Amino acid sequence: MEKLKIFFEDRAFGVCSKLGEKLNFPIDSIRLFFIYTSFITMGSPIIVYVTMAMMMKIRKYFRKSNNPILFD
């Protein structure tokens, strides 16, 4: 079970972790919220999750492009 958890945490986008850090809220509770609301609402929170993941990737890309490492 622990290997499965590590597998998904390594390959996930980190949206729940980032929200947990920003809101000072347990990460497991946020993950369960996304899972339960996805079942109840037929998957609409998945769209929110993917949108947030893409926004995080875009922000990370722009941060890298704005701070290039210069070699002398």
C-alpha positions in Angstrom: 0.0 0.0 0.0 2.8 2.4 0.8 4.5 1.8 -2.6 1.2 2.7 -4.3 1.0 5.9 -2.3 4.6 6.9 -3.1 4.0 6.1 -6.8 1.0 8.4 -7.1 2.7 11.2 -5.0 5.7 11.1 -7.2 3.8 11.3 -10.4 0.9 13.6 -9.4 0.9 17.2 -10.3 1.2 18.4 -6.6 -2.0 20.4 -6.7 -3.3 19.0 -3.4 0.1 19.5 -1.7 0.4 23.1 -2.9 -3.1 23.9 -1.7 -2.4 22.2 1.7 0.7 24.3 2.1 -1.0 27.6 1.1 -4.1 27.0 3.2 -2.3 25.3 6.1 -4.7 22.3 5.8 -4.0 18.6 5.8 -3.2 17.3 2.3 -5.0 14.0 2.8 -8.2 15.9 3.6 -7.9 17.9 0.4 -7.3 14.7 -1.7 -10.4 13.1 -0.1 -12.4 16.2 -0.9 -11.5 16.0 -4.6 -12.2 12.3 -4.7 -15.6 12.5 -3.0 -16.8 15.5 -4.9 -15.7 13.9 -8.1 -18.0 11.0 -7.4 -20.9 13.1 -6.3 -20.7 15.6 -9.1 -19.8 13.2 -11.9 -16.3 14.4 -12.3 -16.5 18.2 -12.5 -13.7 18.8 -9.8 -11.4 16.9 -12.1 -11.6 19.8 -14.5 -10.7 22.2 -11.7 -7.8 20.0 -10.6 -6.4 19.7 -14.1 -6.8 23.5 -14.7 -4.9 24.2 -11.4 -2.2 21.7 -12.4 -1.7 23.4 -15.8 -1.6 26.8 -14.1 1.1 25.5 -11.8 3.1 24.1 -14.7 2.8 27.4 -16.7 3.9 29.5 -13.7 6.9 27.2 -13.2 7.8 27.5 -16.9 7.7 31.3 -16.7 9.8 31.4 -13.6 12.5 29.3 -15.3 12.4 31.5 -18.4 12.6 34.7 -16.4 15.6 33.6 -14.4 18.1 32.1 -16.9 21.4 30.9 -15.6 24.2 32.7 -17.3 27.6 31.1 -17.8 30.6 33.3 -18.0 
